[in-house]
Amino acid sequence: MHVIPVLDLMAGQVVHARRGERDSYAPVRSRLAAGSEPAAIVEALLALFPFRALYVADLDAIRGMGHHRALLAGLQARWPDLAVWVDAGLATPQDCRDWSGAGIRHLVIGSESQTGTATLAAAIGLAGTDRVALSLDFRGGRFLGPPELRDQPDLWPGRVIAMTLDRVGAGTGPDLERLGAIAARRPDARLWAAGGVRGPEDLAALDAAGIDSVLVASALHDGRLTSEDLAALEVSGRPPGW
């Protein structure tokens, strides 16, 4: 299993995401680095462990309040071997073209931003199925987005994220039941878990459940997951297509 650190960006800073309550997010306080400047946080994360991928939520873009496109393209250029997966609230095929053209190579399509399936199809057409991830977003037990994205697994790309927003930054543990249900719908997809990881025990449970990757932020910044924990899971390998 692979651990993928998360950057949540708002107004040029890395913020601490909690339960999807975006209006209340504050700049991150990390044991790994002083301040909340994105490049410094990425550098600190890579000093902790040689991660091969990074997940970034551009919360300004998701909320329709600007974007961090140039900043993210700069991060990708600075660390060219790092697979920077970006959720920027891509809601139209043109959004996909704009971000792909700016140098973003790995696109995340969040179901909460969709009105149909055209944007997902456009992203796959631009980047290929190995460089597109579909985030199936849930809040309060409710799916966020058009039902066909949830109900037609034949539309899914090779990577699917089970995003339980209520558990993000909440320390309540991963939603293993939901993960199992999604995995059963499309056994060949590489399933990523998002939300709730508290420490090594949760990583072990996700690994035992056959989860491909897990998105983590809080447990890295507050020290509940150490470099030794990460090495013990042998997460440093680079999967094909990254």
Residue pairs with C-beta under 8 A, 6 or more apart in sequence:
1 203
1 206
1 207
1 211
1 212
1 213
1 214
1 233
1 235
2 52
2 53
2 212
2 213
2 214
2 235
2 237
2 239
3 49
3 51
3 203
3 213
3 214
3 216
3 225
3 230
3 233
3 235
4 51
4 53
4 54
4 55
4 85
4 192
4 213
4 214
4 215
4 216
5 45
5 51
5 54
5 55
5 215
5 216
5 217
5 220
6 17
6 54
6 55
6 56
6 57
6 194
6 215
6 216
6 217
7 14
7 38
7 41
7 42
7 54
7 55
7 56
7 57
7 217
8 14
8 15
8 16
8 17
8 25
8 28
8 56
8 57
8 59
8 217
9 15
9 38
9 56
9 57
9 58
9 59
9 60
9 68
9 71
9 72
10 22
10 25
10 59
10 60
11 60
12 38
12 68
12 71
13 27
13 28
13 36
13 37
13 38
14 27
14 28
14 36
14 37
14 38
14 41
15 25
15 26
15 27
15 28
15 36
15 59
16 25
16 26
16 27
16 28
16 29
16 169
16 217
16 218
16 221
17 25
17 57
17 168
17 169
17 217
18 24
18 25
18 168
18 169
18 170
19 165
19 166
19 167
19 168
19 169
19 170
20 139
20 165
20 166
20 168
22 59
22 62
22 63
25 59
27 35
27 36
28 36
28 41
28 217
28 221
29 36
29 221
30 36
30 41
30 44
30 221
30 222
31 221
31 222
31 223
32 41
32 44
32 45
32 47
32 48
32 220
32 221
33 40
33 41
33 43
33 44
34 40
38 68
38 71
38 75
39 74
39 75
39 78
42 54
42 75
42 79
42 82
45 51
45 54
45 220
46 79
46 82
48 220
48 227
48 230
49 227
49 230
49 231
49 235
49 236
50 236
51 82
52 81
52 82
52 83
52 236
52 237
52 238
52 239
52 242
53 82
53 83
53 84
53 85
53 106
53 213
53 242
54 75
54 82
54 83
54 84
54 85
55 85
55 87
55 108
55 215
56 72
56 75
56 84
56 85
56 86
56 87
57 87
58 67
58 68
58 69
58 72
58 86
58 87
58 88
58 89
60 66
60 67
60 68
61 67
61 68
61 69
61 88
61 89
62 87
62 88
62 89
62 110
62 112
62 113
63 89
64 89
67 88
68 88
69 88
69 98
69 99
69 102
69 104
70 102
72 84
72 86
72 102
72 104
73 102
73 103
73 104
75 82
75 84
76 82
76 84
76 103
76 104
76 105
77 103
83 105
83 106
83 242
84 104
84 105
84 106
85 106
85 107
85 108
85 133
86 99
86 104
86 106
86 107
86 108
87 108
87 109
87 110
87 135
88 95
88 99
88 104
88 108
89 95
89 110
89 113
90 96
90 99
90 107
90 108
90 109
90 110
90 113
90 119
90 123
91 113
91 114
91 115
91 119
92 118
92 119
92 122
93 118
93 119
93 121
93 122
95 119
96 107
96 119
96 122
96 123
96 126
96 127
97 122
97 126
99 107
100 107
100 126
100 127
105 127
105 131
106 127
106 131
106 132
106 133
107 123
107 126
107 127
107 131
107 132
107 133
108 132
108 133
108 134
108 135
108 161
109 119
109 120
109 123
109 132
109 133
109 134
109 135
110 135
110 137
110 145
110 163
111 134
111 135
111 136
111 137
111 143
111 144
111 145
111 146
111 149
111 150
112 135
112 137
112 144
112 145
113 119
113 145
114 120
114 145
114 146
114 149
115 146
116 146
116 148
117 146
117 148
117 149
117 152
117 155
120 132
120 134
120 149
120 155
120 157
121 155
123 132
123 157
124 132
124 157
129 157
129 158
130 157
130 158
130 159
130 240
130 241
131 241
132 157
132 158
132 159
133 157
133 159
133 160
133 161
133 192
134 149
134 156
134 157
134 159
134 160
134 161
135 160
135 161
135 163
135 194
136 143
136 145
136 149
136 150
136 160
136 161
136 162
136 163
136 182
137 143
137 144
137 145
137 163
137 165
138 144
138 162
138 163
138 164
138 165
138 166
138 175
138 178
139 164
139 165
139 166
140 166
143 150
144 165
148 155
149 155
153 185
153 186
153 189
156 186
156 189
157 189
158 189
158 190
158 241
159 189
159 190
159 191
159 192
159 212
160 182
160 186
160 189
160 190
160 191
160 192
161 191
161 192
161 193
161 194
161 215
162 175
162 178
162 179
162 182
162 191
162 192
162 193
162 194
163 194
163 195
164 174
164 175
164 178
164 194
164 195
164 196
165 195
166 172
166 195
167 173
167 174
167 175
167 195
167 196
168 194
168 195
168 196
168 217
169 217
169 218
170 195
170 196
171 196
171 198
171 218
172 196
172 198
173 196
173 197
173 198
173 202
174 193
174 195
174 196
174 197
174 202
174 205
174 206
174 214
175 193
175 195
175 196
176 205
176 206
176 209
179 191
179 193
179 206
179 209
179 211
180 209
182 191
183 189
183 191
183 209
183 210
183 211
190 212
190 213
190 239
191 210
191 211
191 212
191 213
192 211
192 212
192 213
192 214
192 215
193 206
193 211
193 213
193 214
193 215
194 214
194 215
195 215
196 202
197 203
197 206
197 214
197 216
197 218
197 219
197 225
198 219
198 224
199 219
199 224
199 225
199 229
200 225
200 229
200 232
203 214
203 225
203 229
203 233
204 233
206 214
207 233
212 239
216 225
218 224
219 225
230 236
